[in-house]
Amino acid sequence: MLRLGTRRLRGLGLRGFPLRASPGRPHSVCSRRGEENPPLSAESRWKDQAETVIIGGGCVGVSLAYHLAKAGMKDVVLLEKSELTAGSTWHAAGLTTYFHPGINLKKIHYYSIKLYEKLEEETGQVVGFHQPGSIRIATTPVRVDEFKYQMTRTGWHATEQYIIEPEKIQEMFPLLNMNKILAGLYNPGDGHIDPYSLTMALAAGARKYGALLIYPAPVTSLKLRSDGTWDVETPHGFMRANRIVNAAGFWAREVGKMIGLEHPLIPVQHQYIITSTIPEVKALKRELPVLRDLEGSFYLRQERDGLLFGPYESQEKMKVQDSWVASGVPPGFGKELFESDLDRIMEHVEAAMDMVPVLKKADIINIVNGPITYSPDILPMVGPHQGVRNYWVAIGFGYGIIHAGGVGKYLSDWILHGEPPFDLIELDPNRYGKWTTTEYTEAKARESYGFNNIVGYPKEERFAGRPTQRVSGLYKTLESKCSMGFHAGWEQPHWFYKPGQDPGYRPSFRRTNWFEPVGSEYQQVMQRVGVIDLSPFGKFNIKGQDSIRLLDYLFANVIPKVGFTNISHMLTPKGRVYAELTVSHQSPGEFLLVTGSGSELHDLRWIEEEAIKGGCDVEIKNITDELGVLGIAGPYSRKVLQKLTSDDLSDNVFKFLQTKPLKVSNIPVTAIRISYTGELGWELYHRREDSAALYDAIMNAGQEEGIDNFGTYAMNALRLEKAFRAWGSEMNCDTNPLEAGLESFVKLNKGFPGGFRW
């Protein structure tokens, strides 16, 4: 079996072998690094003022310094508390891949790899970049389905990706046990890079273009000034910055706390194993491709003449560094490791030995167990933060090496040009809010780590940490009747099941158990009347003497008259669709703005920022959690509602896109005659605590009309048939409004971003 030194491992009874943590750069972690480079000393210069101060000297922070300086920004300063790469960068396994299951995150991966290919030539620094390609292994039919699904998406990008047969896999990786292998997903150009050398090359480039990297320079205090600039305090003195970027790795939570933010980040322990020389590996004439055994949940690559492999253990076995969550990161922690724990990963070690049998005879020369930082959904948090001026983040990187280059470029472009170069709302730090508690973050981080290699289905749901405090007034009423989906902390019905129907969560690449029920809900709305819980909508109240001026500037559409609603879009300076909202003019100068649940703080940040830039005297209040929303739609919706109110709902009195205050069953509501289904309908905005009573009244009133529930899956089908666009699907920051078919909502004879500035 796999052996540690001269001692033979004894299967599952193994207790693990503690390794002394290396105090400096980890020669033993990746022996390909060659001669030890002398440690870089702190820059002797100091600046009292900077355009941008980056906090954190890992590969992500240094990449941002490099890109900002290269793009021409003057006065870029990076502050690192100890030395460059200290934290998670120095001990990373260094994997690089073009692959990502998403669409636009592949652009980040692509840019990173292309940058790393030329970085040595540009900076004169060796980066140790190997590109033998990578193969993801499918050993189950459903995994083959996943590969086919991913192949339908690969045409979005220039990168090569292929499904390959077992014969080709064996040719490329002759050391494999082929008994279970059905197919592989092959990405040419994938590989691995030395994280230390990569960071030093980026640092050399940053200095070349004028950035100042100062270390050791721990940030001890951050204070926001009234003009939006920052006072940054270090033991060397104060520095005034126009903006700060938190790129502090597992120190990011501590940096956030300095300004009153609780970033939802959890430090977890990740282990990988390095073997000594293996004769069969040494005899190969070319480097092995990086291997990812998805069912065994481990990656494996060649390390000199041996192998390096790292598992992602289950959420039950993985280790969260709880003491750091409770008490903070130990002040002196930087280039240290945790004690190894082979017991925790033994099932994956055995899976690796089964898949690559030469491991059974290999000797272990090192076990690396270091901290990496996870956000709840495993994706990093990148961009400006809502609620704090000129505070940006690049934190929560579980895969910082492959993200570093692309994120540095992405953030640099955004900072310099005032808008993101393409849509990456999945990385928006504002996807989390006050509902994101430490308990939720830890539960989700455990789940995300353990699910690293699970099958990625369409319409995937994950259930750890749910429900949060964000449940509508109907949650208790509906939870036993439907399959709930997770939307920005909210539970919202996706589809409803009837007695005798399979109620379980059954993800699939083919038609599954929700297909027929959703079809019935579709017919319900088309032929009769249905009710849907829309409480997760983001909702803002805006009023004040400059409210009309602000909104007239923000939106490409005209401002609706008092008592009316319209669909409006916020465009970026380059004319891309940053957001879509419904704007209701409730009383002179007072507006209700409504956006999708996933865009709540994303849109609010933009509105607040523009209000400050324009010097607008307005009050902007986020009322998302205060209001519940019920939608009623279908040909009988007017008939049902009319039973519950004395106000006239007839077509000539309550017109399409009109908004009025009503009492429905004596419950105060703001009613808007609009429905995303495209059918006759209303949205009823009301106090969240009134949701259950309002729902019961509507359902009781509609018995004669055959009223029933419908969920978001049916609503999505209905809106598609009406050609109603959805932000995030048919439009986003990758599209302009004309490409998205939004001509009727864009008034080219008025000013809006892309047309004029304040």
C-alpha positions, 0 to 999 in steps of 0.5 A: 500500500501507499507508504509514508517513508519506510513505514507501510500504511495499514489501511483504515486503522491508520492514525496519521503522521504529523508533519512539522509545518515549514516556517518558510517557503515550502520546498517540500510541498513542490520540489520543482521550485529549484533553488531557494529565492532570497526573501524580498524585503519591504520597499523602502518608500512610503506614500501618504496618498494612493489612488488604490490601496490593495490589502493582501499580498497573495496571488490575487492581490498582487495580480490586481496591483499588476493589472492596475499599474500596467493599465496606467493607474498611478499610485497603486499600493499593495500592503501585505502584513508579513510577506508575499504569498503568506496565507493560502497561496504558498501551499496551493497545489497550483492547478490551472484549468480552462474548465468551469461549469458556468459560462462567464467564469470560463473567461476568467480561467481563459485569461489567467492561463493566457497570462501565465503563458507569457508572464515569464517572457514579460517579467523575466521571472520563471513561473514553473508553468506545466500544460499537459492538459487535464482529463475528468473521468466519468465512471457512471452513466450520469457523469457521461450525461454531465459531460455531454451537457457541458459540451453543449455549452463549450461553443461559447468559448475559444477553449478546446474541450472534448469528450474522449473514449476510454482508449484515448484516456489510456493512451494519455494516462497509461497508469490508470485502472480502466475497469470502471472508466466510461469516458473522459472530458479532456481540456488541452492546455490545462495543467499546474503552475508554481504559486510562489513563482507566479506571485513573484512574477506578478510582483515583478511586473507590478513594480515594473509598471510603477506599483508599490508593494510594501511589506511587512505592513499590517493594516491596523485601522480603516476609516472612511472619510466624508468625501469617500476616501479612506485613511489606512493605518499601518505601523509605518503610518497613515495613507490616504486612499481613494479606494481600498481593495480587500484581498486579504485571503483568510484575513479578509474577515478581520479586515471587514470587521474593521469597518463593521462588515461580517464577510461570510467566509469560513477557513477550511483545511485542505490536504494533499499528498506528495509521493517520492519517485515512482519508477513507472512515472519516471519511465514516461516519455511525457508528463501525465495530464492532470487527472480528476476522478469525480466519483473518487473526489480527488485530483492527481497530477505529476510532481517531478517523477512522483505524483501529487493528489488531493481529495475533497472529503465529505461534509461530514469528515471535512475540517472547518477551522472553528477556532478562527471563526470564533476567535479570529486568525492567530496573529502570527499565522502566515506560512504555517500548516496544520497537522496532517490527518490521513484518517480523514481522507483515507477513503479517497486515498484508497480510491486513488490507489484503485484508480492509479495502482502504482500509488500502492507501492509509492512512498509519501514524502509530504502531506500538506494540510493548509487553510483555504477560505470558502464562501457559502457557495464556494465562489469568490466575492469580487467587486464593490461592496454595497453600503460602504463607499469605495470599498472593493473586495476580492476574497473567498477564493477556494481556487485562487491560482486559476482565478488570480490572473483573470480576476485581477484583469476583471477588477482592474477594468471595472475600477478604471472604466466604471463598469464590469467588462462582462457579467459575473453576478455570481461573484457579486459580493452583494449576493449575501446580506444580513441573513447570511449568519455565521451558522449559515456560512459554516453549514454551506461551506461544509456542503460546498467543500463536500460537494466539490465533485458532485454531478452538476445538474441544471436547476440544482438545489442545495439544502444545508443551512436552510431555511434562513430567517428570510421566509415569507409569511406563507412559508409554513402554509406552503412548505408541505405542498411544494418544492422550494427553491433558494433565492437570495436567502428566501424560500420560494415555491418552484413547483407544487405536487398533488397527492400521489405525485413524487414530491422529492428533489430529483435532479436530472439531465432529462425530464424529471418528476416536476415536468408534469406538475409544472405543465398543469400549473401552466394550464392553471394560469392560462385557463383559470387563475393561479396564485404565486408567492413573489415575496423574494423580489427586491423592493426599494422606496425612493423619495425626496426632492431629487428623486425624479431627477435621480431616476430620470438619469438612472433609467433609459425609460421615462419616469411613469406618471403618478399612479402608474408603473413601467419597466425600466433599465439601468444601463452602464456608461457603455450602454450595457444592461446593468439591471431591469426594474419595475418603477411605480410612481406611488405619490408625487416624488415617491417611488417603489422600485422592484427587482429580482431577488438575486439582484437586490443589493447589486441594484441598490449599490448602483442606485446609491452610488449614482445618487452620491455622484449626482449630489441628490437629496433623496432617501433610499430605503431597502424595504425588501424584508418588510413587504410580502408580495402575492401574484394573482394571474389568469383569465379569472383573476379579476373576478376573484379579486373583485370579490374581496375589494370595493374598488372597481377593478374593471379594465377601464378603471384599473388599467394595465400598468396602473398602481393603486392602494387597495384594501383586499379582504380589509388588508391594505395592499399596493396593487400593480396591474402587471404579471410576469406570466403575460396573462391578466393579473396583479401583484399585491404588495403588503406587510409581510405579516399579512401574507398568510391572511391575504393568501387565505382570503384569495384562495377561499374567494377563488374556489368557484373559479378553480383557483390553485397555486403555481410556482416559479418554474411555471412562471418562467415557461409562461413568460418565455412564451410571451417573449418577456425578457429576464435579466440574467438570461436574455439580458445582462452586462454582456448585452445592450438593450437593442440586442436584447429586444428592449427598444420600446423601453429605451428612450433615445431622446433623453439622457441616461448613462451612456448618453450624459454624465452628471 
